Amino acid sequence: MAGNRIPMVRVSVLLVFLAMYLSTGASKRTLATNPNQCALELPHCKTYGKHINVKIIARNDLVEPNFEEEVTISSQPQSPLIYFLEQAAELNGAFNFSATYYPTLGYFIDTINGVRGFKENKTFWHIISVDRLGSLECGSSSFIPINNDIILFNFTTWAQAGFDY
């Protein structure tokens, strides 16, 4: 079915994630972390760290309707980024998102405020650590923000993000 096909950008991101996972040699009993940014084997609990503040920015200046929403999540337990997205949606009614869960890979962000990336026009939600890391190597399920991180979800094209093949 066409609805079950994974767009090329998803496949590319998923392959990079899988390569990083395999290169760690991680045991399922330990928390394996990519030295740069990714927690690849998370414990089963949703939260596991000290309380932190994270700013989420969703920016779309590519297609109508253009928007920039900014939400600061304060004093929440350090957790995967997807948790902070959920908190942002609860705090700011103008911010919403949808995601698809892949059991072995985690969540893929499909839409923010109704704007969806498509394989046909090579667009997607690029996740960027504004002040520390730049373009994230992993997704919202395995990136663990630290205190005062600023995370930008920028709607962009594959070419603008450097991923055009």
C-alpha positions in Angstrom: 0.0 0.0 0.0 1.2 3.5 -0.8 0.4 4.7 2.7 2.9 2.3 4.2 5.8 3.4 2.1 8.6 5.3 3.9 9.7 8.4 2.1 13.4 8.5 1.0 14.3 11.0 3.7 13.0 8.7 6.3 14.9 5.8 4.9 18.1 7.9 4.9 17.6 9.1 8.4 16.7 5.6 9.6 19.8 4.1 7.9 22.1 6.7 9.5 20.4 5.9 12.9 20.8 2.2 12.3 24.4 2.5 11.4 25.1 4.5 14.6 23.2 1.9 16.6 25.2 -1.0 15.2 28.5 0.8 15.5 28.0 1.2 19.3 27.9 -2.5 20.0 25.3 -1.5 22.7 24.0 -4.1 25.1 20.2 -3.9 25.8 21.1 -3.8 29.5 23.0 -0.5 29.3 22.4 3.0 28.2 24.6 3.4 25.1 25.3 6.9 24.0 26.8 8.2 20.8 29.6 10.4 22.0 28.2 13.3 20.0 24.5 13.3 21.0 22.4 10.2 20.8 21.2 7.9 23.5 20.6 4.7 21.6 19.4 2.3 24.2 17.1 4.1 26.6 15.7 2.6 29.8 12.0 1.8 29.8 11.1 4.7 32.0 10.0 7.9 30.2 12.2 10.3 32.3 15.5 9.7 34.1 17.4 12.8 34.7 17.7 16.1 36.6 15.2 18.9 36.0 16.1 21.0 33.0 14.8 23.9 30.8 14.5 23.4 27.0 13.3 25.9 24.4 11.5 24.4 21.3 11.2 26.5 18.2 9.1 25.4 15.2 9.8 27.5 12.1 8.2 27.2 8.7 9.1 30.0 6.2 9.0 27.6 3.2 5.3 27.0 2.5 2.0 28.6 3.6 1.0 29.0 6.3 4.3 30.5 7.5 4.9 30.5 11.2 7.4 30.5 14.0 6.2 29.1 17.4 8.5 29.2 20.4 7.8 27.3 23.7 10.0 27.1 26.7 9.5 24.0 28.8 10.8 24.7 32.4 11.9 22.4 35.2 11.1 19.1 33.6 13.1 15.8 34.1 15.8 15.3 31.5 14.2 13.0 28.9 14.2 12.2 25.2 13.2 15.2 23.0 9.8 13.7 22.1 8.8 14.2 25.8 9.6 18.0 25.4 7.6 18.1 22.2 4.6 16.7 24.1 5.1 19.3 26.8 5.3 22.1 24.3 2.0 21.0 22.7 0.4 21.0 26.2 1.7 24.4 27.1 1.1 26.2 23.8 -2.2 25.6 22.0 -0.7 27.1 18.8 1.9 24.3 18.7 0.9 20.8 17.7 2.6 17.9 16.0 2.1 14.4 14.8 4.6 11.5 14.7 4.8 8.0 13.5 6.3 5.4 15.9 8.6 2.7 14.4 9.2 0.0 17.1 12.9 -0.4 16.5 13.8 3.2 15.7 11.4 5.4 17.6 9.3 8.4 16.6 9.5 10.2 13.3 8.0 13.8 13.3 5.5 13.9 10.4 3.8 17.3 10.9 4.1 20.4 12.9 1.1 22.7 12.9 -0.3 20.7 10.0 2.7 21.2 7.8 4.0 17.9 6.5 7.2 16.9 4.7 6.9 15.0 1.4 9.1 12.8 -0.6 7.8 14.2 -3.8 8.9 17.8 -3.1 11.8 16.7 -0.8 10.8 18.6 2.3 11.0 17.5 6.0 11.3 18.8 9.5 15.0 19.2 10.1 16.0 19.0 13.8 18.8 21.4 14.8 20.5 22.0 18.2 20.8 25.8 17.8 23.4 26.5 20.5 25.4 23.2 20.8 25.5 20.6 18.1 23.9 21.8 14.9 22.0 19.3 12.8 21.1 16.3 14.9 22.3 12.9 14.0 19.4 11.2 15.6 15.7 11.7 16.1 13.3 12.8 18.8 13.3 9.5 20.6 17.0 9.2 21.1 18.2 12.8 21.4 18.5 13.8 25.1 18.5 17.6 25.6 20.6 19.2 28.3 19.7 22.2 30.5 19.0 25.4 28.4 19.2 23.6 25.0 17.4 25.4 22.2 16.0 23.0 19.6 14.8 24.2 16.3 12.4 22.2 14.1 13.0 23.9 10.7 10.8 23.0 7.8 13.1 22.8 4.9 14.1 21.0 1.7 16.6 18.2 1.4 18.9 20.4 -0.6 18.8 23.3 1.9 19.7 20.8 4.7 22.5 19.2 2.6 20.8 15.9 2.0 19.8 16.1 -1.7 20.9 13.0 -3.6 
